[in-house]
């Protein structure tokens, strides 16, 4: 069972624990230097995703508005042209 655990972890549990503690220390120090907290980081990512979706849906709404405005002019003109073309 121990060899399965070592194979899963990629080494002995003690060596992996030391590596993880060292990497956690480096990442934590870097985040502290930049004044970033994990919660703040997740909030920024979620806010960015929400802003991208809002921007995308706003663009779709804007294009839909353009189509509607254009249709209010084009469809009656097309209908009139069809009516007058029938009379010939």
matplotlib code that plots the C-alpha trace (Angstrom):
import matplotlib.pyplot as plt

x = [0.0, 2.9, 4.2, 0.8, 0.8, 4.3, 3.4, 0.3, 2.2, 5.2, 7.7, 7.8, 5.1, 7.8, 9.6, 6.4, 5.3, 8.6, 8.3, 4.7, 5.6, 8.5, 6.3, 3.5, 6.0, 7.3, 3.8, 2.5, 5.5, 4.9, 1.2, 2.0, 4.4, 1.7, -0.9, -3.1, -5.3, -6.7, -10.3, -9.5, -7.9, -11.0, -13.3, -11.2, -11.4, -15.2, -15.7, -13.6, -15.7, -18.9, -17.7, -16.8, -20.2, -21.9, -19.9, -20.8, -24.5, -24.5, -23.0, -25.7, -28.3, -26.8, -26.7, -30.3, -31.3, -29.6, -31.4, -34.7, -34.2, -33.1, -36.0, -38.4, -37.2, -36.3, -39.4, -42.0, -39.8, -39.5, -43.3, -44.1, -41.7, -43.4, -46.8, -45.8, -43.9, -47.1, -49.0, -46.8]
y = [0.0, 2.4, 2.0, 2.9, 6.0, 6.9, 6.3, 8.5, 11.3, 11.1, 10.4, 9.7, 11.5, 13.3, 14.6, 15.8, 17.5, 19.4, 20.5, 21.6, 23.6, 25.3, 26.1, 27.4, 29.7, 31.1, 31.6, 33.1, 35.5, 36.6, 37.1, 39.1, 41.2, 42.0, 42.5, 39.7, 37.4, 34.2, 35.5, 38.7, 36.7, 34.6, 37.7, 39.4, 36.3, 36.0, 39.7, 39.5, 36.6, 38.4, 41.6, 39.6, 38.0, 41.3, 42.8, 39.9, 40.1, 43.8, 43.5, 40.9, 43.3, 46.2, 44.1, 43.0, 46.7, 47.5, 44.7, 45.9, 49.5, 48.5, 46.2, 49.0, 50.8, 47.9, 45.7, 48.5, 49.6, 46.0, 45.4, 48.6, 47.5, 44.1, 45.8, 48.2, 45.5, 43.4, 46.2, 46.1]
z = [0.0, 0.8, -2.8, -4.2, -2.0, -3.1, -6.8, -6.4, -4.6, -6.9, -4.0, -0.3, 1.7, 3.8, 0.8, -0.8, 2.4, 2.5, -1.1, -0.6, 2.5, 0.7, -2.4, -0.1, 1.6, -1.7, -3.1, 0.2, 0.4, -3.3, -2.6, 0.5, -1.4, -4.0, -1.2, -2.7, -0.6, -1.9, -1.4, -3.2, -6.0, -6.4, -6.2, -8.9, -11.2, -10.7, -11.3, -14.5, -15.7, -14.9, -16.7, -19.8, -19.8, -19.2, -22.0, -24.3, -23.5, -23.9, -27.3, -28.3, -27.0, -29.0, -32.2, -31.6, -31.2, -34.5, -36.3, -34.8, -35.8, -39.3, -39.7, -38.8, -41.9, -44.3, -43.9, -44.7, -47.7, -48.9, -48.4, -50.4, -53.2, -53.3, -53.5, -56.2, -58.2, -58.2, -60.0, -63.0]

ax = plt.figure().add_subplot(projection="3d")
ax.plot(x, y, z, "-o")
ax.set_aspect("equal")
plt.show()
